[in-house]
Amino acid sequence: MVQYIVRRLLWTIPVLLAIMTATFILAHAIPGGPFDFRGEKQLPESIRKNLERKYQLDKPVYVQLGKWIWDALRLDLGPSYTTRAQTVNDILKRTFPISFQLGLLALLLALCIGIPMGTIAAVKQNTVVDYGATFVAILGVSIPNMVLGPLLIWIFALKLGWFPAARWGTDYTQLHLGFFPPITSAKFWLHAILPAFTLGTAYSASIARLTRASLLQVIREDYIRTAYAKGLHSRRVIILHGLRNSLIPVATVLGPMFAAVVTGSMVVEQIFGIPGMGKYFVTSVTNRDYPLVMGATLMYSLLLVFANLLVDISYAWLDPRIRYD
Amino acid sequence: MRLRKARFKQERGDVGRSPLREAFHRLFKHRAAVIGGIYVILLILVALFVDTTIFAKIIGREPRPLIAPKHYAEVSFFERDLPPGTPGYPLGSDYLGRDILSRTLYGTRVSLSVAVVAATVSLVIGLTYGVISGFSPTGVDNVMMRFVDFLYGFPLLIFIILLQAYFKAVSRQGATGFIGVMVNIDKALGGMFFLFVALGILNWIGMARLARGQTLSVKQKEYIEAARAVGASNLRIVFRHVLPNIIGPCIVAETLAIPGYILTEAFLSFIGLGVTPPTPSWGLMISETYQGLRTYPWETLVPGAALATTTLAFNFLGDGLRDAFDPRLRGTYTK
């Protein structure tokens, strides 16, 4: 097991290197540099040259890439060209935990809704409950974030006034800058429920469909019949014997899903005015803020890589037949 | 005697139906899929006839709105932000006084074009790659699949964003040669062409995996062996025996991927890297108006409803197709 994890971790090194190289080349290939302002803000040629020399943008791309990798290995992601008071490290330290918290909440919500819904639909296969759950699931998959977000704001924040529509983190971010949501703060929940729900709905729906499909297959296995024959309570059979094995396909999609949740939060962050990482990524691309592009991409890629690793490890726990030797 | 006759009749009835007809029979029994299919056909009609582009191109005149009451970029400075039901603006007008109904109707064009073209591009690339990989010797197959696994670890959305930023900057700057031709096509299509390219280039990976798996399983079948025995060439085997047998599941999978393309287009337009304004895209319309939600909710909710119903219809249709063409896979769709 340890050997397997080490091997997987070693495999991530070339993957990360390739991702970062591709990002670097693509970002630099976009015409226009970070200091090519137009109109009134246009800089004199000499100042632009000096600025580019200061950030070593006049060197060949491979030298810049090498320098970036060397700095990144020492956990220094460089300066940000647009917000010069902050380095990329500062910006990511401030914004990444917010995106992470939001993604984590959305995914937990998706699991808490999706798995029970799928289980109930599978147990009551081909009944009204099943059809209803399937319909709700397709509906949930189909409603995009950018539609659900404004809709929820309109109903729950503007018409009913139950939740705030924006102003995330105005009261508590200074206190809670950890990776885990400040679950004891009531204000946090007031702010978090709508965005987490917006982000999580689509995923809860697809988790529900997956759970239903794989549980339906598992229920027909012999060992489930054996468990019933032993006289076990049906709830115990379904939850302990059936569900655990049917969660393997669910675990498979959780890895990419978590990465997609955090990237997908770009829209939700913008709609709900959440100061997360998504907005910075988009603006940094349009501003040619290369170090910030690289830093944000690195965070996303690390997240993707580790989420996939966690998924692979969780297989072994879910299905003891799987061995990584 | 009568019993045997009845059974004979029944067996003959079964024989008379081809698998394809059987599948369509199952599809038409799937009520949600039929509704979704009708909605998709309506959308296609709207996209084709929202204005007279098709006839205008043939006769050589300026296109005029046909289904849509107005042109999508028709600005009326004194009729801004009107609520739905105002005479002349059935679903209201937006912050520039443009008719929301017309813009939403025109928006089907972008969404459907992206859906169709991105799906075709990714189907063609993925199928080619997958079949070649599945048909190659083990060594080549391994290398090709390692490459796919490798790409699987890439954060694709980020690369789509970067590619779009690249295309946008190139088309703003102007270019010559091959890229110049692409830029001109893109301008003529209101910024859609590069969306097709970016989405198509990056979404063939799943299709390649599926096509390879299908090819591998078909490759073992007796009829391939028979074809080989009578001396059919590899090319003939691929086109006559392998492709027809694997195309069904691949098309079904691609239909299920279409809502994803539509949502990605909406997402890119939302963050300002999609179509070029004033080309109406639902994502762009939402991003332009969601901040005025408190006062003018219809400006966001109308295109939102269009977007949601379209993805819903495609999901229903894809679900029905999958159930019809491959009953074994029932309910195993993953997002």
Interface residues (C-beta under 8 A of the other chain):
Chain A: T12 V15 A18 I19 A22 T23 L26 A27 A29 I30 P31 G32 T134 F135 I138 L139 V141 S142 I143 P144 M146 V147 G149 P150 L151 I153 W154 L158 A202 Y203 S206 R209 L210 R212 A213 S214 L216 P249 V253 M257 A259 A260 T263 G264 M266 V267 Q270 I271 F281 V282 V285 T286 V293 T297 Y300 S301 L304 V305 N308
Chain B: A32 F150 G153 F154 P155 L157 I158 F159 I161 L162 L163 A165 Y166 A169 V170 R172 Q173 P259 L263 A266 F267 F270 I271 G272 L273 G283 I286 S287 Y290 L293 R294 P297 T300 L301 G304 A305 L307 A308 T311 L312 N315 F316 D319 R330 G331 T332 Y333 T334 K335
